[in-house]
Amino acid sequence: MAATNNQPLVSIYMPVYNAQDYVEEAIKSIIDQTYQNWEMVIFNDGSTDTSLSIIEWMAAKDKRIRVINSHRNLGLAGMNKAVAQCRGQFVAKMDADDLSINTRIEKQVEFLKNNPQVVAVGGQCKVIDQNGKMIGVKRFPTDPKETKKMMWTNMPIQHPSVMFNRSLLPKDFGWYENNGELVIDDVHFFFGLFQYGDIANLDRFVLKYRMHGANMSFKYPKKTFFLTLRARIAAIRRYRMYPSFKAVMINLVQLGVMLVLPSKAVLRLYYRMKKIKPTFSKSNSYFLKRA
């Protein structure tokens, strides 16, 4: 597939694992995009529910959708398999439980074409619950300098909202570390991306990020923090990137909070700071009950 009417091909990769409740709606949010020259590579990562049947049914209706099926859960290795099948210069990440705003692809392509030094662009996110009700927003910096600075204290970009300019990456670029932790793969990944260009965010909403009881980072908030801290330290060694004194102090404060507060209190503090009001049902509030 080549450029059509000055529209370069955009490849969208989506890992799917037991997402039967959301995956059809997620795929439909791509089909409904104002930008139509795209292909979608869906990797079924060993789902044990009806996810595979749903995505195969959707692919049969739209030939731009291709399905790769794995009989076992591969995690990060599965995402690498999906990316390897992407043919476009611009490559977008999509999660099976989120929804892309219908102008997302159009606006991100336009931005990357106008800013050839940017290797990745995300955007602002609305936060929805398992029923699609809006419960908050996630705001991210638009200035690449602020994005780079924020990597040392908070995640400055929402991974499933991102589009990449693959022409800035080496052909042997390692997208996801097969021995990495899936819960913080984006931290390692984005530190690596900074070596090849700027990372920015659009000032507009591009994604509806779904928060539910199965989100790994909210299931294990303390584990997520300590793995993130480890990834930041690794970035110092690997890339010779260094945090500011202020960032070091913030990390020490965060560490103190994690050591003192129980997981449930950490989550409540996070929700209060982000002005998010979770509405988890009993069936998917496991991490709240066990925290």
RAQUICOR-V553522 format. One record per helix or strand of 3 or more residues. SS is the DSSP state (~ for helix, > for strand). FROM is the first residue (numbers start at 0). LEN is the number of residues. If there is no record, write none. Layout:
# RAQUICOR-V553522
SS:FROM:LEN ; SS:FROM:LEN
This chain:
# RAQUICOR-V553522
>:9:7 ; ~:22:9 ; >:37:8 ; ~:50:11 ; >:64:6 ; ~:75:9 ; >:89:4 ; ~:103:11 ; >:117:11 ; >:133:5 ; ~:143:7 ; ~:158:3 ; >:162:3 ; ~:165:3 ; ~:181:12 ; >:197:13 ; ~:215:4 ; ~:220:19 ; ~:244:16 ; ~:262:12 ; ~:281:3 ; ~:285:5
